[in-house]
Amino acid sequence: MQCPKCHANMRTYDRMGVHIEQCDGCRGVFLDYGELEALNRLEGQWAQPAPPPPAAAPYPAQPAWGAGHHGGHYGHRKQGFGRLFFSS
Amino acid sequence: MERELAAGLAEVGRTYGGEGDVEVIADRREVAVLRVGEVAVKAHLPGADAAALTERLRLVSHPALAELLLAPLSPLPVVVRDRLVTAWPLGTPVDPDAPDAAPWEQSARLLARLHRVDTGQLAPLPRSAGPDRFLRTVDELRAHDGPEVREVFGAFGTLPPLRPPVRALLTHGDWHLGQLVTVPGGWRLIDVDDLGAGDPEWDLARPAALHAIGVLEPREWDVFLGAYRAERGPAVPAEGNPWPALDVTARALVVQMAARSLLTARRTGTALDDLDLALVDACARIGADMRHG
């Protein structure tokens, strides 16, 4: 295809899956229908900031009377699991 | 299990299509369960109310609950040796010896979906019996005294008086990991004895209490709470601090479990173990927080 501006030859390049015609003479760029939108989408993905790191819970992990506030995890998980998580 | 009761339960199991091995699955203070092949037969609490149980069997058979609660094989309870008896498809229970495999996420999702059931289609709903279970356990302890008993009543004294449910949503009423089985369709809640309209905070109270006293690990509690919230469960706000919503029922369950520990130790003549003492210690902290805080 020929450049509509300077009539030099145009060459097709593939940039991240989008076909771009560029003029060998004036270096102008020609986009087919939908290609500008495709580039915008790609730019949007590129510019999207990384998700922020998860913040520490802004609320207490336990109520005020919880064991964690008074020191010590009981650490009898297996025993507690069997007895307290089932019918007693 | 009493021989005549076991024979009667086995006969009920065969009536509902059970074939093959007879095996006692549970024989506790409140319930006895026996299996005949693929049928589980349950003898309910001595003195259970036949009308209330019939109402709950009707409720749990409603198609809207088919993916949440196991439906009975027996539409009505039958009577065996003065006990009300019901028949159910046999499911596979959670393994108490495999804490790492516990279905916290599935449990939370089932509870959230149960709490969100449109109750209009189920009317009339019986009242959830969870709060009655709590009061019944505390009342049993009134016959006893001692330093631990006084700690339990100290914590009990911090609780507001029980009121009729504020929201009257469908609740299980006695949820713990023993109330869950797998059947070919997936996980189902079992045990209808306390099922009914209530405040959904009661169904989260036991894991909340056990997390608060350091028995349920933070990681598992986070999975449970996160899944409940992901399924839009109404007992806690969608985000932020869940404890204002859970504090009262979690305290109630600490009191209930501590009372049950003391009652069991006295009935069997055994000493309190570390877990019993953890519950009594939590009662002491609850009482102290309310006195000083």
Boltz contact constraints between the chains, C-beta under 6 A:
constraints:
  - contact:
      token1: [A, 59]
      token2: [B, 241]
      max_distance: 6.0
  - contact:
      token1: [A, 62]
      token2: [B, 212]
      max_distance: 6.0
  - contact:
      token1: [A, 63]
      token2: [B, 212]
      max_distance: 6.0
  - contact:
      token1: [A, 63]
      token2: [B, 243]
      max_distance: 6.0
  - contact:
      token1: [A, 63]
      token2: [B, 247]
      max_distance: 6.0
  - contact:
      token1: [A, 64]
      token2: [B, 289]
      max_distance: 6.0
  - contact:
      token1: [A, 65]
      token2: [B, 285]
      max_distance: 6.0
  - contact:
      token1: [A, 65]
      token2: [B, 286]
      max_distance: 6.0
  - contact:
      token1: [A, 65]
      token2: [B, 289]
      max_distance: 6.0
  - contact:
      token1: [A, 66]
      token2: [B, 212]
      max_distance: 6.0
  - contact:
      token1: [A, 67]
      token2: [B, 213]
      max_distance: 6.0
  - contact:
      token1: [A, 67]
      token2: [B, 214]
      max_distance: 6.0
  - contact:
      token1: [A, 70]
      token2: [B, 285]
      max_distance: 6.0
  - contact:
      token1: [A, 73]
      token2: [B, 214]
      max_distance: 6.0
  - contact:
      token1: [A, 74]
      token2: [B, 214]
      max_distance: 6.0
  - contact:
      token1: [A, 74]
      token2: [B, 215]
      max_distance: 6.0
  - contact:
      token1: [A, 74]
      token2: [B, 278]
      max_distance: 6.0
  - contact:
      token1: [A, 76]
      token2: [B, 274]
      max_distance: 6.0
  - contact:
      token1: [A, 76]
      token2: [B, 275]
      max_distance: 6.0
  - contact:
      token1: [A, 80]
      token2: [B, 215]
      max_distance: 6.0
  - contact:
      token1: [A, 80]
      token2: [B, 275]
      max_distance: 6.0
  - contact:
      token1: [A, 81]
      token2: [B, 99]
      max_distance: 6.0
  - contact:
      token1: [A, 82]
      token2: [B, 96]
      max_distance: 6.0
  - contact:
      token1: [A, 84]
      token2: [B, 210]
      max_distance: 6.0
  - contact:
      token1: [A, 85]
      token2: [B, 176]
      max_distance: 6.0
  - contact:
      token1: [A, 85]
      token2: [B, 177]
      max_distance: 6.0
  - contact:
      token1: [A, 86]
      token2: [B, 96]
      max_distance: 6.0
  - contact:
      token1: [A, 86]
      token2: [B, 176]
      max_distance: 6.0
  - contact:
      token1: [A, 86]
      token2: [B, 178]
      max_distance: 6.0
  - contact:
      token1: [A, 87]
      token2: [B, 178]
      max_distance: 6.0
  - contact:
      token1: [A, 88]
      token2: [B, 260]
      max_distance: 6.0
